Amino acid sequence: MEVTAALQKLAAYERHESQKSQKLLDNASSILKSYARQGDEGWEALEKLTLAALDQGDIETADKCLKILSERFPDSARVDCLTGIRLEATESPDIALQYYDELLEGESANAAFGRRKASVYRRIGKIDQAVKELSSMLDTYYTEVDGWLELADIYSSCQQYTYALQSLSHTLLLAPQNPFHVLQFAETAYLAADIPLALKMYLQVVDMTDDDEEDVPPIDTIPTGLTLRAWFGVKLCTHRLNTEPRVGSSSASQTPAPPTTTLSSLDDLATERLRTAYLNTTQESPPKTDSALIDALAKVISKPGTT
């Protein structure tokens, strides 16, 4: 695994106690016996096993892996980060924060440690400190997309959507071709009540993700995944703009609302796309009214594995 990408994953680690980690932990004996014969893949397997053990609260197995890794890679930032995550799981937040501070003194250029500090602060409710830590890290490492996403998530969790949009705007500059980021921007704009901006960005996601095969007209495709969420967002926006015209003239970003005829066409198209998706997903006739259709699709989209 490329070092920078691996550190970014460690920086964003959160405990989930997932079935995947339990399955990996079930194979701990086999991994510990065979890692040395597998080269780089073996070391990566130990790293994953460490995280799986921490996920499941198996500190003994995590420590076995860490001992092997630290002896093999004594100056590795990845091992340092793993050790910090182990401290987060077993020691007080103050001890974990002190550990990251010491790492940053000797390796001030490592963004992963700053993000781990922010994660600790956020977990103990010190949101201001988490924001300060992330902002400081991003001043040095502007291109850390995941850092901007995390900062936006913190702001959104505090309902500070304007600040969240500012953070997300950096992700769009850094990774303009990623539809996930555009969708997150659209959903945040909707929460910020900037409906014209949200509609514009939802439509951009549709353009980025809808089936564009030459022999399959878009109208004949079935929206799924990001495309379904984007069409759902389009419908939310057109419904709001039709029923609450004032929201079209209250865009904080000064994004103009579509003309009435365009809005009507978009609303009809979004309705058709959502009805198609609902019928395909549930094998039931879709609701006829806008409000009922929106409520029904919200339940479909919220189901695990749907999007």
N, C-alpha and C positions, 0 to 999 in steps of 0.2 A: 504494500500500500504506500502511495506517495506520502512523504512525511507531512507536508502541509495539510493535505486533506485529512490525514489520520488525526493530527492535532486538532483540527476544526471539529471533528466528530467527538473527540474527548472533551473539548471545551464546551460542547453542547449537551453532554451526557446528563440524563436524568434517570432516576431509578423508576422502573416500571413494574417489576415483579412479573414479567411476561412469561407466557408459555414457551416462547422461543428461548429465553434465558434458562428456564428450567430444563428444557431439552438438551441444551448445550452442557449444562451442569451435570446432567445424567451421564454424559460421556466424558466426564473429567478424568477418570482413570486412564482411559484410552489416549486422551490428548496428552496427559502428563508423561505417558510412556513413549509416545511416538513423535513428539514435537522436534526432537533433535535430528531426526532423519528427514525432515521435510523442508529444511532450509528456511527461507523467508516466510513461507506459508506457516511453518511451525511456530515461529515467533508471533505472527499475527494471531494464530489460534490461541496461544497463551494469553495474549492481550484481551481477546474476546472472552476467553474463559474467566479472566479476572473480573471483567465487568459483569458477566453472567452471575458469578459467585456473589458479587456485591449486590446485584439485583435481588438475589434470593437470600441475602443475609448470611451466606456461608463464608465467614471471614477466614476460616482456616485454609480453605482452598484458595481464596484470593491471596493470602499471604504466601502460600507455596509458589504461586505463579509470580508474584512480585519479587520474591527472593531470586528465582531463576532469572527473571528479566533484568533485575538490577545488577546481578553479577555479570551477565552477558553484555549489558549496555549501561555501564556505570554513569555515563554523562548524557543519557538520553532525556530530552524534554518530554517525550511520550511517557517514559517510565515515571518521571517526576510528576506528570499530570495524573497518572494512574494512582500514584501514592497519595496525592492530594485528595482524589476522589475516595480513596480508602479512609483517609482521615475524616472526611466529611461524613462518612457512614458510621464511624465509631467514636469520634471525639467531639468535643464542643465546637461550635462555630468559631469561637475565638482562636482555638488552636489551629483550625484549618486556615483561617484568615492570616494568622501569623506565619504559617508555612508558606502561603502564596506570597506574602510580603517579602519573605526571605529569598524566595526564588526570583522575584522581580528585581530585587536589589542586585543580584548577580546576573540576571538575564532579562534586563528591562525591555528588551526588544521582542519578548514572546507574548503575543496577543492571547494565547490560550490561558495563561495564568490570570490575566486580567478578567477574562470572561468567567473563569471559575470563581474568582472573588465576587464578581457581580451576582453570580448564581447563589452564592452563600448569603450575601446581603439580602437578596430578594426572598430567599426561603425563610429568613428570620424576620421579614417584614420591614427591613430598612431600605425602602424603595428609593429614597433620595440618594443613598450611598451607592445603590446598584446603578442608578442612572449616571451618577458621577463617575463611577468606575468604567462603565461602558463608554461614556463620552470621552473620557481621557484616553482610553485604548483606541477609539476610532479617530481621535486627533492624530495619532501616530500611524495607525493602520487603517487608512480610509477605505481601502479596497476589501475589507473584511465584511462581505455581504451578510454572513450569518450574524455578525455583531449588530448591524443595522436592523435586521429582522427581529433580533431579540429586544433591542431598544424599542422598536415599534410595538412589540407585544407587551412590554412593560407599560408603555404609555396607554395602549388600548385597555389594558386591565384596570387602569385608573380612570378610564373614560376621558382621557386627554387625547382625543382623536386628531386634533390639529397637529400636535407634536408627533403623533404616530404617522400621519401622512408625510410630514417633513422627513422623518426617518426612512419611510418607504420610498420616497422620491429618490433617495440615494441608491437604493437597491435597483430601481428602474434604470438609473444612469449606468450602474455597474454591470447589470445583467438584463439588458432590455429584451432579450429573446426568451426569457423564462416566463411562461404564462402563469405559473403559480404566484409569482410576485405581483404580476399585473392584477390577478384576481384578488389577492390580499389587499392591494391598493383600492380596488373597486369596492370591496366589502367594507373597508374602513371609511371610505368616502361616504358610503351609504349611512353608516353609523354616525358620521359627522353631520348628516343631514344636507350634504352637498349632492343632491340627487342628480342634477345635470352632469356633474363630474363623474359620479358613480356610473351613470348610464353610458357615458363615453368610454369608460374603462372596461365595463362589462362587454361592450360591443367589440372592443379590441381583443379581449380574451376569446370571444367567438371567432373572430378572424384568425386568431393564432391556432385554434384547436379544432375547429369544425372540419369535417371530412371534405378534402378538396380533390378527391380523385376525379379525374376528368370524366369517367364513365358513370359516376354516381352523383346525380344532382343533390346539392345539400338538403333540399326539401325531402328527399327520399331516405335520408340517413336517420338514425335514431340517436339522439343526444345522450351521451353518457359522461361520467367523470367530470372533468373540468368544464367541458362544453355544457353539460346539464346545469352545473352550478352557475355558469355565466348566463345562460338563457333564463334561469330562475331569477337572477339578479336583474336582467333586462325587464322581466315582467314586473318585479317589485317596483322598479323605477317608473315604468310607463303607467302602472296602476296609480302610483302616488301622484305623478304629474297630471294624470287625467282627473283624479278625484280631489286633489289639493293643488290647484293651479299656482298658488302663491309660492310653492316650493321651487317652481321653475325660475322665479326671479330673485331667489335668496341664496344664490350660489356664492359661497365665500371665495371660491377660485375664479369667479366671474365667468364660468363656463355657461354659454348660452344653451337654453333648452331647445330641442328640435322644434321646427314648425309643426303646427297642428296636424297637417296631413301626414308628415313623416312620422310623427308620434303615433298616429292611429295605425299606420302600416306596421311599425315596429311592435306595437301592442298585439296586433293580430298575428304577426309572425311568431312572437314569443309564446302566445297562447297555443298556437298550433304545435310548436316544438315541444312544449310541456305536456300537452295532451298526448302526443305521440310517445313521449318518454314514459308517461304514467301508464298508458295502455300496455306498452312493452314490458314494463317492470312488474306490474301487478296483475296483468291479464284481466283487468276490470275496466269498465267504461269510466272515463275521467269525469270529474264533477263539471257541471256546466257553468256555474257562476265563477267570476274571478276570485272572489274571496275563498270559496271552497276549494278551487284548484290550487291556489297558493298554499293554503293550509295542508292540503293533501300532499303536494310536492315537497313541502318542508319536512314532512314525516319521512318521505321516501329518501330524500337526500341525507337526512340525519342517520339513517341506518348504516351500520358498519359495512364496508365493502361496496356500498353503492357508488361512492365517488372516490 
